[in-house]
Amino acid sequence: MTKWIVHGLVFLFVAGVVTATFMNTNSEDDTSAVFQLPALMLAGVYVGILFIMYVLPAITEKATHMVYDSGEMVEEDAMQGARAAYARGDYEEAIEVYRSVMDDDPYNRLPWVEVAKIQHDNLEDPDAAIQTLREALESHEWPVNDAAYFMARLSQMYIEDKEDRESGVVILQQMIELFPETRHSANATHRLRELGEI
């Protein structure tokens, strides 16, 4: 606001000087140019400053958008609210938002993973995390990578958190049967060797 008041006052001053100079000089007198030239230079400097401060940045911004901007509308991230709640430490709200994303986009693995992670790491409730991963696996057919991720994480939780080695081993064996000749099968086989089951 102050900037516009200053610009207004400067404009009135420059306009007044130029007007007074041209009104008080005789156009037929050749010496009048001596008085008009500084007034015109003052007006030119003022217009140049305005151009550099306002017009040039606007032109530059427009040109930059034309070159670099794809013009594509950015979609709002549905999980942004969940991340914000998580950052605030409101884990229950974060889970609630992630679950609404699950309802809208059931084949998106990320909200399932994030809910299980919050339940396991922040709420220290491995039973709830296991239930979430089981629910994810049983809710529908997943691509191989997603299903294998859920199963590997379940196996890990059973073995490390629940100390239920038998259930963890069964899941690893299921991975080998369901995903033969994939890296998931190889990873499960390697884990079974580490556990001394092979």
MARLOKOL-113958 format. One record per residue (C-alpha): residue in three letters; residue number from 1; y, z, x. Coordinates in pm, 1 decimal. Each point is the difference from the previous one (the first is absolute). Layout:
<atoms>
+------+-----+----------+----------+----------+
! code ! pos !        Y !        Z !        X !
+------+-----+----------+----------+----------+
!  ALA ! NUM !        Y !        Z !        X !
...
+------+-----+----------+----------+----------+
</atoms>
This chain:
<atoms>
+------+-----+----------+----------+----------+
! code ! pos !        Y !        Z !        X !
+------+-----+----------+----------+----------+
!  MET !   1 !      0.0 !      0.0 !      0.0 !
!  THR !   2 !    240.8 !     93.5 !    281.4 !
!  LYS !   3 !    -85.4 !   -326.4 !    176.6 !
!  TRP !   4 !    112.9 !   -203.6 !   -300.7 !
!  ILE !   5 !    325.0 !    196.6 !    -29.9 !
!  VAL !   6 !     74.8 !    -65.0 !    369.2 !
!  HIS !   7 !    -79.6 !   -371.5 !    -43.7 !
!  GLY !   8 !    223.7 !    -14.8 !   -305.4 !
!  LEU !   9 !    290.0 !    162.7 !    183.7 !
!  VAL !  10 !    -42.3 !   -227.3 !    303.9 !
!  PHE !  11 !    -17.4 !   -304.6 !   -227.8 !
!  LEU !  12 !    320.7 !    103.4 !   -179.4 !
!  PHE !  13 !    172.0 !     55.6 !    335.2 !
!  VAL !  14 !   -106.5 !   -339.5 !    140.5 !
!  ALA !  15 !     85.9 !   -177.4 !   -324.2 !
!  GLY !  16 !    337.9 !    171.2 !     -4.6 !
!  VAL !  17 !     79.4 !    -99.0 !    360.1 !
!  VAL !  18 !   -100.5 !   -363.4 !    -59.9 !
!  THR !  19 !    188.4 !    -18.4 !   -329.9 !
!  ALA !  20 !    313.9 !    162.0 !    143.0 !
!  THR !  21 !     -7.0 !   -231.6 !    300.9 !
!  PHE !  22 !    -27.6 !   -317.0 !   -206.5 !
!  MET !  23 !    250.1 !    119.3 !   -264.2 !
!  ASN !  24 !    264.8 !     97.1 !    255.3 !
!  THR !  25 !    -17.7 !   -310.4 !    218.5 !
!  ASN !  26 !    156.3 !   -334.5 !    -65.8 !
!  SER !  27 !   -249.3 !   -285.2 !     -7.7 !
!  GLU !  28 !    265.6 !   -243.7 !    128.7 !
!  ASP !  29 !     71.0 !    213.2 !    307.2 !
!  ASP !  30 !   -225.7 !    -80.3 !    298.0 !
!  THR !  31 !     31.1 !    351.0 !    140.2 !
!  SER !  32 !   -169.9 !    145.9 !   -309.9 !
!  ALA !  33 !   -335.9 !    -98.6 !    149.1 !
!  VAL !  34 !     56.8 !    267.4 !    265.5 !
!  PHE !  35 !    -12.3 !    264.8 !   -273.8 !
!  GLN !  36 !   -269.6 !   -163.2 !   -213.0 !
!  LEU !  37 !   -253.3 !    -47.9 !    281.4 !
!  PRO !  38 !    -58.1 !    375.5 !     68.1 !
!  ALA !  39 !    -34.6 !     67.2 !   -373.9 !
!  LEU !  40 !   -255.9 !   -281.1 !    -30.0 !
!  MET !  41 !   -184.5 !    129.5 !    307.4 !
!  LEU !  42 !    -11.3 !    350.1 !   -152.7 !
!  ALA !  43 !   -141.7 !   -143.7 !   -323.6 !
!  GLY !  44 !   -251.9 !   -207.5 !    199.0 !
!  VAL !  45 !   -119.2 !    301.4 !    199.5 !
!  TYR !  46 !    -41.0 !    202.5 !   -320.0 !
!  VAL !  47 !   -197.8 !   -277.7 !   -170.2 !
!  GLY !  48 !   -214.5 !    -33.6 !    316.2 !
!  ILE !  49 !    -76.2 !    371.6 !      0.7 !
!  LEU !  50 !    -99.1 !    -14.1 !   -368.3 !
!  PHE !  51 !   -221.5 !   -301.9 !     73.2 !
!  ILE !  52 !   -176.9 !    179.0 !    286.8 !
!  MET !  53 !    -41.9 !    325.3 !   -195.9 !
!  TYR !  54 !   -118.7 !   -137.9 !   -336.0 !
!  VAL !  55 !    -61.5 !   -373.3 !    -20.4 !
!  LEU !  56 !   -190.7 !    -53.2 !    327.6 !
!  PRO !  57 !   -251.5 !    284.7 !    -61.9 !
!  ALA !  58 !    -63.8 !   -131.3 !   -353.5 !
!  ILE !  59 !    -63.1 !   -352.2 !    133.4 !
!  THR !  60 !   -227.0 !    137.6 !    274.3 !
!  GLU !  61 !   -200.5 !    207.2 !   -247.3 !
!  LYS !  62 !    -41.2 !   -297.4 !   -233.2 !
!  ALA !  63 !   -111.5 !   -224.2 !    287.7 !
!  THR !  64 !   -244.7 !    263.8 !    123.7 !
!  HIS !  65 !   -155.3 !     31.2 !   -346.2 !
!  MET !  66 !    -31.1 !   -377.0 !    -25.8 !
!  VAL !  67 !   -182.1 !    -18.8 !    335.8 !
!  TYR !  68 !   -214.3 !    315.0 !     -0.7 !
!  ASP !  69 !    -42.6 !    100.3 !   -364.6 !
!  SER !  70 !   -303.5 !   -144.6 !   -171.4 !
!  GLY !  71 !    157.2 !     52.7 !   -340.8 !
!  GLU !  72 !   -319.4 !    169.5 !   -112.0 !
!  MET !  73 !     37.7 !    302.9 !   -221.3 !
!  VAL !  74 !   -152.2 !    308.9 !    160.1 !
!  GLU !  75 !   -250.8 !    173.3 !   -221.7 !
!  GLU !  76 !     42.4 !    369.6 !    -55.9 !
!  ASP !  77 !   -275.8 !    192.5 !    173.0 !
!  ALA !  78 !   -195.1 !    179.0 !   -270.7 !
!  MET !  79 !   -112.9 !    267.3 !    245.8 !
!  GLN !  80 !    348.3 !     85.9 !    125.0 !
!  GLY !  81 !     26.1 !    289.7 !   -244.2 !
!  ALA !  82 !   -331.1 !    138.8 !    123.4 !
!  ARG !  83 !    112.3 !    -21.4 !    362.1 !
!  ALA !  84 !    326.2 !    175.1 !    -88.1 !
!  ALA !  85 !   -186.2 !    279.1 !   -179.2 !
!  TYR !  86 !   -236.8 !     33.4 !    296.5 !
!  ALA !  87 !    294.4 !     22.0 !    240.2 !
!  ARG !  88 !    146.5 !    282.4 !   -214.1 !
!  GLY !  89 !   -332.9 !    181.7 !     14.1 !
!  ASP !  90 !    -61.7 !    -48.6 !   -372.6 !
!  TYR !  91 !   -362.6 !   -107.7 !     40.2 !
!  GLU !  92 !    -94.2 !     31.8 !   -367.4 !
!  GLU !  93 !    279.4 !   -237.4 !   -103.1 !
!  ALA !  94 !    -98.5 !   -240.3 !    278.3 !
!  ILE !  95 !   -358.4 !     -3.6 !   -131.0 !
!  GLU !  96 !    127.2 !    -57.0 !   -354.6 !
!  VAL !  97 !    208.6 !   -300.3 !    107.9 !
!  TYR !  98 !   -288.1 !   -143.3 !    206.0 !
!  ARG !  99 !   -228.6 !     36.6 !   -303.4 !
!  SER ! 100 !    246.1 !   -196.1 !   -214.9 !
!  VAL ! 101 !     -8.7 !   -274.3 !    265.6 !
!  MET ! 102 !   -381.2 !      7.9 !    -19.6 !
!  ASP ! 103 !     22.3 !    -59.4 !   -375.4 !
!  ASP ! 104 !    239.2 !   -293.4 !     46.7 !
!  ASP ! 105 !   -179.5 !   -153.5 !    299.7 !
!  PRO ! 106 !   -359.2 !    130.2 !      7.1 !
!  TYR ! 107 !   -107.7 !   -231.9 !    283.8 !
!  ASN ! 108 !    261.5 !    139.1 !    238.3 !
!  ARG ! 109 !   -188.8 !    220.4 !    245.1 !
!  LEU ! 110 !    307.6 !    174.8 !    140.7 !
!  PRO ! 111 !     76.8 !    244.0 !   -285.8 !
!  TRP ! 112 !   -363.6 !    114.9 !     -6.3 !
!  VAL ! 113 !      7.2 !     57.5 !    375.1 !
!  GLU ! 114 !    332.5 !    184.6 !    -14.7 !
!  VAL ! 115 !   -111.8 !    231.0 !   -283.1 !
!  ALA ! 116 !   -320.1 !     90.3 !    186.5 !
!  LYS ! 117 !    200.5 !     57.0 !    318.3 !
!  ILE ! 118 !    248.9 !    232.0 !   -174.4 !
!  GLN ! 119 !   -282.8 !    193.1 !   -166.3 !
!  HIS ! 120 !   -186.6 !     34.4 !    328.6 !
!  ASP ! 121 !    280.6 !     53.2 !    252.2 !
!  ASN ! 122 !    281.6 !    162.4 !   -196.4 !
!  LEU ! 123 !   -169.6 !    177.5 !   -288.5 !
!  GLU ! 124 !   -305.4 !     82.4 !    214.1 !
!  ASP ! 125 !   -231.2 !    -92.4 !   -285.4 !
!  PRO ! 126 !   -279.5 !   -218.9 !    139.6 !
!  ASP ! 127 !   -191.3 !     21.1 !   -329.6 !
!  ALA ! 128 !    289.4 !   -167.0 !   -183.7 !
!  ALA ! 129 !     31.4 !   -261.1 !    276.7 !
!  ILE ! 130 !   -372.1 !    -77.5 !    -23.9 !
!  GLN ! 131 !     28.5 !    -26.6 !   -378.6 !
!  THR ! 132 !    293.6 !   -242.5 !     33.9 !
!  LEU ! 133 !   -188.4 !   -224.0 !    244.6 !
!  ARG ! 134 !   -313.2 !      5.3 !   -218.9 !
!  GLU ! 135 !    212.6 !    -86.2 !   -303.2 !
!  ALA ! 136 !    154.2 !   -288.4 !    193.0 !
!  LEU ! 137 !   -340.8 !   -135.1 !    104.5 !
!  GLU ! 138 !   -145.4 !     27.3 !   -348.5 !
!  SER ! 139 !    304.7 !   -132.4 !   -188.4 !
!  HIS ! 140 !    -62.5 !   -368.0 !     82.7 !
!  GLU ! 141 !   -129.5 !   -250.6 !    254.0 !
!  TRP ! 142 !    197.8 !     15.1 !    324.4 !
!  PRO ! 143 !     23.1 !   -254.7 !    278.2 !
!  VAL ! 144 !   -237.0 !     82.3 !    286.6 !
!  ASN ! 145 !    266.0 !    145.6 !    230.2 !
!  ASP ! 146 !    134.3 !    233.8 !   -269.6 !
!  ALA ! 147 !   -341.7 !    119.4 !   -115.8 !
!  ALA ! 148 !   -109.5 !     57.8 !    359.2 !
!  TYR ! 149 !    316.9 !    199.6 !     70.5 !
!  PHE ! 150 !    -57.9 !    226.3 !   -301.4 !
!  MET ! 151 !   -364.1 !     54.0 !     93.1 !
!  ALA ! 152 !     75.0 !     74.7 !    366.6 !
!  ARG ! 153 !    268.1 !    250.4 !    -98.4 !
!  LEU ! 154 !   -236.4 !    163.7 !   -252.3 !
!  SER ! 155 !   -271.9 !     30.6 !    262.5 !
!  GLN ! 156 !    244.7 !    156.2 !    243.6 !
!  MET ! 157 !    118.4 !    256.4 !   -256.8 !
!  TYR ! 158 !   -352.8 !     96.4 !    -98.3 !
!  ILE ! 159 !   -102.1 !     50.4 !    361.2 !
!  GLU ! 160 !    315.5 !    165.0 !    137.5 !
!  ASP ! 161 !    151.1 !    184.0 !   -297.5 !
!  LYS ! 162 !   -295.0 !     80.1 !   -223.5 !
!  GLU ! 163 !   -252.8 !     31.9 !    283.4 !
!  ASP ! 164 !   -229.8 !   -209.2 !   -218.6 !
!  ARG ! 165 !   -157.9 !   -215.9 !    267.8 !
!  GLU ! 166 !   -265.6 !   -133.9 !   -235.2 !
!  SER ! 167 !    251.8 !   -150.2 !   -246.7 !
!  GLY ! 168 !    203.8 !   -146.5 !    285.3 !
!  VAL ! 169 !   -306.9 !   -162.1 !    153.7 !
!  VAL ! 170 !   -107.2 !   -145.8 !   -336.9 !
!  ILE ! 171 !    340.6 !   -165.0 !    -40.4 !
!  LEU ! 172 !    -17.2 !   -146.9 !    351.4 !
!  GLN ! 173 !   -346.5 !   -139.4 !    -76.6 !
!  GLN ! 174 !    135.9 !   -152.2 !   -323.1 !
!  MET ! 175 !    274.7 !   -169.4 !    202.5 !
!  ILE ! 176 !   -260.5 !   -160.2 !    225.0 !
!  GLU ! 177 !   -195.1 !   -125.6 !   -305.2 !
!  LEU ! 178 !    305.3 !   -120.4 !   -195.6 !
!  PHE ! 179 !    186.0 !   -167.1 !    287.2 !
!  PRO ! 180 !   -266.8 !   -140.0 !    235.0 !
!  GLU ! 181 !    115.2 !   -199.5 !    301.2 !
!  THR ! 182 !    359.9 !    122.7 !    -29.8 !
!  ARG ! 183 !    202.3 !    222.7 !    227.8 !
!  HIS ! 184 !    -25.0 !    267.6 !   -271.0 !
!  SER ! 185 !   -376.2 !      1.6 !     31.8 !
!  ALA ! 186 !     34.5 !     15.9 !    379.0 !
!  ASN ! 187 !    246.6 !    290.9 !    -25.8 !
!  ALA ! 188 !   -233.3 !    186.9 !   -236.6 !
!  THR ! 189 !   -293.8 !    -59.5 !    235.0 !
!  HIS ! 190 !    204.5 !    127.8 !    293.9 !
!  ARG ! 191 !     96.2 !    313.9 !   -195.3 !
!  LEU ! 192 !   -364.2 !     63.5 !    -94.6 !
!  ARG ! 193 !    -93.6 !    -23.7 !    369.1 !
!  GLU ! 194 !    271.4 !    254.4 !     85.1 !
!  LEU ! 195 !   -146.2 !    230.7 !   -263.7 !
!  GLY ! 196 !   -349.6 !    -49.2 !    144.2 !
!  GLU ! 197 !   -131.6 !   -158.5 !   -321.4 !
!  ILE ! 198 !   -119.7 !   -319.7 !    168.7 !
+------+-----+----------+----------+----------+
</atoms>
